[in-house]
Amino acid sequence: MQPTSSSAENSGTSAEQYNGFTADERAAMKEHAQEQKKAAARRGSRAEKEAAAERDVLAKIAEMPEADRVLAERIHAIVKTAAPDLTPKLWYGMPAYARDGKVLCHFQSAQKFTSRYATLGFSDQAALDDGAMWPTAYALKELTAADEQRISALVKKAVG
């Protein structure tokens, strides 16, 4: 069903018409559906499933353009060190880290939605609350040693 024209369009002024999800958003949703199907089809112990999920994450990271791949590899190493109990998994085609199946944080490459920078995002499962307002995503263009320490501290805090 196509949306109807807006009153601004009918009156002769220009306005953008909502046509649903972007191609990138549709692709992310398809990736998520494939991830769910793949996870449901896996048989074996929890450890085997977690190892397979981590292999999927590492494969996704390996596919990224070099700048994003370098960031994602560092984020992966930081998260695994800071919070070894988090389980790597793919989430809408992005490397993510979960506890009890719920995503706590994720890395979004700049390429994912054609952005000028990658991001490290935290879900509402992360214990980052600080007053009435706090950041839940951080732009990443490169990582210094200080940035890596800050990310490690954020991940540790997020885990609670």
C-alpha positions as CSV (number, residue, x, y, z in Angstrom):
1,M,0.0,0.0,0.0
2,Q,1.5,3.3,-1.0
3,P,1.2,6.3,1.3
4,T,-1.1,9.1,0.1
5,S,0.3,12.4,-0.9
6,S,0.8,14.9,1.9
7,S,-1.3,18.1,2.0
8,A,1.9,20.0,1.3
9,E,2.3,18.2,-2.0
10,N,-1.3,18.7,-2.9
11,S,-1.0,22.5,-2.2
12,G,2.0,22.7,-4.6
13,T,4.8,23.0,-2.0
14,S,7.6,20.5,-1.9
15,A,7.8,17.9,0.9
16,E,9.4,14.5,1.1
17,Q,7.1,11.6,0.9
18,Y,7.7,8.7,3.2
19,N,8.2,5.5,1.2
20,G,9.1,3.1,4.0
21,F,12.4,1.8,4.9
22,T,15.6,2.7,3.1
23,A,17.5,0.0,1.1
24,D,20.1,-0.2,3.8
25,E,17.5,-0.6,6.5
26,R,15.7,-3.4,4.5
27,A,19.1,-5.1,4.0
28,A,19.8,-4.9,7.8
29,M,16.4,-6.5,8.5
30,K,17.1,-9.3,6.0
31,E,20.4,-9.9,7.7
32,H,18.7,-10.1,11.0
33,A,16.2,-12.6,9.7
34,Q,19.0,-14.8,8.3
35,E,20.9,-14.5,11.6
36,Q,17.8,-15.7,13.5
37,K,17.3,-18.6,11.1
38,K,20.9,-19.6,11.3
39,A,20.9,-19.5,15.1
40,A,17.7,-21.5,15.3
41,A,19.2,-24.2,13.0
42,R,22.3,-24.7,15.1
43,R,22.5,-27.9,17.1
44,G,25.0,-28.7,19.8
45,S,26.0,-27.5,23.2
46,R,25.8,-23.9,24.3
47,A,29.6,-23.6,24.0
48,E,29.4,-24.8,20.4
49,K,26.7,-22.3,19.6
50,E,28.6,-19.5,21.2
51,A,31.8,-20.5,19.3
52,A,29.9,-20.5,16.0
53,A,28.4,-17.1,16.8
54,E,31.8,-15.7,17.5
55,R,33.1,-17.1,14.2
56,D,30.2,-15.4,12.4
57,V,31.1,-12.1,14.1
58,L,34.8,-12.5,13.1
59,A,33.8,-13.3,9.6
60,K,31.6,-10.2,9.4
61,I,34.5,-8.1,10.7
62,A,36.8,-9.6,8.1
63,E,34.4,-8.4,5.4
64,M,34.5,-4.8,6.4
65,P,36.6,-2.1,4.6
66,E,40.0,-1.7,6.2
67,A,39.3,1.4,8.4
68,D,36.1,-0.2,9.9
69,R,37.8,-3.6,10.2
70,V,40.6,-2.2,12.2
71,L,38.2,-0.5,14.6
72,A,35.9,-3.5,14.8
73,E,38.9,-5.8,15.6
74,R,40.0,-3.5,18.4
75,I,36.5,-3.2,19.8
76,H,36.1,-7.0,19.7
77,A,39.4,-7.4,21.6
78,I,38.5,-4.7,24.2
79,V,35.0,-6.1,24.9
80,K,36.3,-9.7,25.2
81,T,38.9,-8.5,27.7
82,A,36.7,-6.1,29.7
83,A,33.7,-8.4,29.8
84,P,34.6,-12.0,29.0
85,D,31.1,-13.2,30.0
86,L,29.5,-11.3,27.1
87,T,28.7,-13.5,24.1
88,P,29.6,-12.2,20.6
89,K,26.8,-12.4,18.1
90,L,25.6,-10.8,14.9
91,W,22.8,-8.3,15.4
92,Y,21.2,-6.8,12.2
93,G,24.5,-7.7,10.5
94,M,26.6,-5.9,13.0
95,P,29.1,-7.4,15.6
96,A,27.3,-7.3,19.0
97,Y,27.9,-8.5,22.5
98,A,25.1,-10.0,24.6
99,R,24.3,-11.3,28.0
100,D,21.6,-13.9,28.3
101,G,20.8,-13.4,24.7
102,K,20.2,-9.6,25.1
103,V,22.5,-7.2,23.2
104,L,24.4,-4.9,25.5
105,C,26.6,-3.2,23.0
106,H,27.4,-3.3,19.2
107,F,29.7,-1.9,16.6
108,Q,28.3,-0.3,13.5
109,S,30.7,0.2,10.7
110,A,30.6,3.5,8.8
111,Q,29.7,1.5,5.7
112,K,26.6,-0.1,7.2
113,F,24.4,3.0,6.6
114,T,26.9,5.0,4.6
115,S,27.9,7.2,7.5
116,R,31.0,9.2,7.8
117,Y,32.0,7.4,11.0
118,A,31.6,4.1,12.8
119,T,29.8,3.9,16.1
120,L,29.9,1.9,19.3
121,G,26.4,1.7,20.7
122,F,24.9,0.6,23.9
123,S,21.4,-0.8,24.4
124,D,19.0,-0.1,27.3
125,Q,20.4,-3.3,28.8
126,A,23.7,-1.4,29.6
127,A,24.1,0.0,33.1
128,L,25.3,3.4,31.9
129,D,22.6,5.5,33.5
130,D,24.0,8.8,34.7
131,G,21.3,11.2,35.9
132,A,18.5,12.0,33.5
133,M,20.6,12.0,30.3
134,W,23.7,10.0,29.1
135,P,25.2,9.0,25.8
136,T,24.3,5.6,24.3
137,A,26.5,5.7,21.2
138,Y,30.0,7.0,20.4
139,A,31.4,8.0,17.1
140,L,34.6,6.3,16.1
141,K,37.1,7.4,13.5
142,E,40.3,6.0,15.1
143,L,41.2,4.6,18.5
144,T,44.0,5.9,20.7
145,A,45.2,4.2,23.9
146,A,43.1,6.6,25.9
147,D,40.1,5.8,23.8
148,E,40.6,2.1,24.3
149,Q,40.8,2.6,28.1
150,R,37.6,4.7,28.0
151,I,35.8,2.0,26.0
152,S,37.0,-0.7,28.4
153,A,35.7,1.3,31.3
154,L,32.4,1.9,29.6
155,V,32.0,-1.8,28.8
156,K,32.8,-2.8,32.4
157,K,30.3,-0.2,33.7
158,A,27.7,-1.4,31.1
159,V,27.9,-4.9,32.4
160,G,27.3,-3.7,35.9
